[in-house]
Amino acid sequence: MEEEVSRRLAKKMLDFQIQWGQWHKNLSKHMFNINGKNNISLTVQQFIILMFIHKMNINTVSEMSCLLNLSKSSLSLTLSKMEQENLLKKTLPVEGDDGRKVYFSATKKGILALEERQKRVLEFFTEFCEGLSQEQKQDLETGIEKLSRVLK
């Protein structure tokens, strides 16, 4: 019986992940640079990297590659491009730290790009929520709060 409940929950989580993926794809199409389209400066990956660095203090290639599920070499290409675009800069390790580590910090331009994109994403979510009924808004809020508690 317990295994049956767990299996049903697992299926619902997978279905939700697929639905969220479709919804997120629509968001990404309107909010981020997809192969040079939309005249938007940031890709989704660049946005996430800037969030890691500026908001979460995750600033090494190793930490980011693990969280993004990317190889260090693939991530390094993106980081180099972001550095060339003056969104990021490399910073030296502090004394006593492993000298082989490379740290990144967001530049003023990177922070401005991140804040502008965050504002647009919040506007997108706000518009989406405005189209919901009061009951749907309450369900969504309750669902997010409960899901957040379970996933902590």
Backbone torsions as a table, in degrees:
resi	resn	phi	psi	omega
1	MET	NA	-47.7	-179.0
2	GLU	-62.5	-40.8	179.3
3	GLU	-65.7	-35.6	178.4
4	GLU	-63.4	-42.0	178.1
5	VAL	-64.4	-44.1	179.5
6	SER	-63.0	-40.6	179.1
7	ARG	-65.5	-40.9	178.3
8	ARG	-63.6	-43.1	177.3
9	LEU	-63.2	-41.2	178.9
10	ALA	-61.1	-41.8	178.6
11	LYS	-65.0	-42.4	178.5
12	LYS	-63.3	-39.0	178.1
13	MET	-64.5	-41.7	178.7
14	LEU	-64.7	-44.7	177.6
15	ASP	-60.2	-43.1	178.7
16	PHE	-62.9	-41.9	179.8
17	GLN	-61.7	-39.3	177.9
18	ILE	-66.5	-45.8	178.2
19	GLN	-62.4	-43.2	178.9
20	TRP	-62.7	-40.1	178.6
21	GLY	-60.2	-42.6	178.3
22	GLN	-65.3	-43.0	179.6
23	TRP	-65.1	-42.2	179.7
24	HIS	-65.7	-35.8	177.2
25	LYS	-60.8	-42.2	178.0
26	ASN	-64.4	-43.6	176.8
27	LEU	-59.6	-48.6	-177.4
28	SER	-60.3	-38.2	-179.2
29	LYS	-60.9	-33.5	-176.6
30	HIS	-95.5	-20.8	-170.5
31	MET	-109.3	-15.5	-172.2
32	PHE	-134.4	161.7	177.9
33	ASN	-72.0	119.1	176.4
34	ILE	-117.1	104.4	179.8
35	ASN	53.6	43.1	176.4
36	GLY	79.7	7.9	-178.9
37	LYS	-91.3	164.7	172.9
38	ASN	75.4	2.7	-179.1
39	ASN	51.1	36.7	178.8
40	ILE	-112.1	136.5	-171.4
41	SER	-75.5	-31.4	-173.5
42	LEU	-103.1	142.1	168.0
43	THR	-87.7	168.6	177.2
44	VAL	-59.0	-44.6	-178.0
45	GLN	-63.2	-41.6	177.5
46	GLN	-64.1	-40.0	177.0
47	PHE	-59.6	-47.5	-179.2
48	ILE	-63.7	-42.1	178.7
49	ILE	-61.2	-45.4	177.8
50	LEU	-62.7	-37.5	176.4
51	MET	-62.9	-47.1	178.6
52	PHE	-54.9	-50.2	-173.3
53	ILE	-71.1	-51.8	-171.2
54	HIS	-81.9	-35.8	-174.4
55	LYS	-99.4	-29.2	-172.0
56	MET	-115.9	-1.2	-179.9
57	ASN	56.9	33.1	173.2
58	ILE	-98.4	105.0	-167.0
59	ASN	-133.0	16.0	175.2
60	THR	-113.6	156.5	179.5
61	VAL	-60.0	-42.0	-178.2
62	SER	-60.7	-47.5	-179.1
63	GLU	-62.6	-46.7	-177.1
64	MET	-68.0	-40.5	-178.3
65	SER	-63.4	-35.8	178.2
66	CYS	-66.0	-47.4	-178.1
67	LEU	-68.9	-33.2	-179.3
68	LEU	-89.0	-6.6	-177.3
69	ASN	57.1	46.0	178.4
70	LEU	-123.3	152.5	173.8
71	SER	-68.2	154.2	179.3
72	LYS	-62.3	-36.6	-179.1
73	SER	-67.9	-40.4	177.5
74	SER	-65.1	-44.8	178.8
75	LEU	-63.8	-39.4	-179.7
76	SER	-59.4	-35.7	177.0
77	LEU	-62.4	-44.9	178.8
78	THR	-64.5	-43.3	-179.6
79	LEU	-63.8	-39.7	177.7
80	SER	-62.8	-42.7	178.3
81	LYS	-63.0	-42.0	179.1
82	MET	-65.5	-33.8	176.9
83	GLU	-68.1	-41.7	177.6
84	GLN	-63.3	-33.4	179.5
85	GLU	-84.2	4.9	178.3
86	ASN	62.6	32.0	174.4
87	LEU	-90.8	-28.5	-178.9
88	LEU	-132.8	160.7	169.5
89	LYS	-139.8	148.1	176.5
90	LYS	-78.1	143.5	175.5
91	THR	-125.4	149.1	-177.6
92	LEU	-77.4	150.3	176.1
93	PRO	-67.4	151.8	177.4
94	VAL	-72.0	157.4	-178.6
95	GLU	-58.3	135.6	-179.1
96	GLY	91.7	-11.3	178.8
97	ASP	-86.6	164.9	176.8
98	ASP	-61.7	114.2	-177.1
99	GLY	-65.8	-14.0	179.3
100	ARG	-82.2	-17.1	-179.4
101	LYS	-71.0	143.9	174.9
102	VAL	-115.1	128.2	179.0
103	TYR	-109.3	150.8	178.3
104	PHE	-124.3	149.6	172.4
105	SER	-136.1	154.8	180.0
106	ALA	-80.4	140.2	174.7
107	THR	-83.7	173.6	175.8
108	LYS	-57.8	-43.9	178.8
109	LYS	-61.7	-40.9	178.8
110	GLY	-64.5	-41.9	179.4
111	ILE	-65.3	-42.4	178.4
112	LEU	-63.4	-42.5	178.3
113	ALA	-63.2	-41.7	178.5
114	LEU	-63.3	-48.2	-178.6
115	GLU	-63.8	-39.6	178.8
116	GLU	-64.2	-43.1	-179.5
117	ARG	-68.9	-40.2	177.2
118	GLN	-59.1	-43.7	180.0
119	LYS	-60.2	-44.5	-179.9
120	ARG	-65.7	-39.3	178.8
121	VAL	-65.5	-42.7	177.3
122	LEU	-62.6	-38.7	176.2
123	GLU	-62.7	-41.7	178.5
124	PHE	-60.8	-47.7	179.3
125	PHE	-63.6	-40.1	179.3
126	THR	-61.8	-46.4	178.4
127	GLU	-60.9	-41.2	178.2
128	PHE	-60.3	-48.0	-177.9
129	CYS	-65.8	-32.5	178.7
130	GLU	-64.4	-24.3	178.7
131	GLY	-83.0	-2.8	-179.3
132	LEU	-92.5	153.4	173.0
133	SER	-72.1	166.2	178.8
134	GLN	-59.6	-40.0	179.5
135	GLU	-64.8	-43.0	178.4
136	GLN	-63.4	-40.4	177.5
137	LYS	-60.8	-45.0	-180.0
138	GLN	-64.5	-43.4	177.7
139	ASP	-59.8	-44.0	-179.2
140	LEU	-63.6	-46.0	-179.9
141	GLU	-61.8	-46.4	179.5
142	THR	-63.1	-44.0	-179.4
143	GLY	-62.5	-43.4	179.1
144	ILE	-63.9	-44.5	180.0
145	GLU	-61.7	-45.0	-179.2
146	LYS	-66.8	-44.2	179.3
147	LEU	-62.4	-40.5	178.7
148	SER	-61.4	-42.7	179.1
149	ARG	-63.7	-42.9	-178.5
150	VAL	-66.6	-37.8	-175.7
151	LEU	-81.7	-9.2	179.9
152	LYS	-70.2	NA	NA
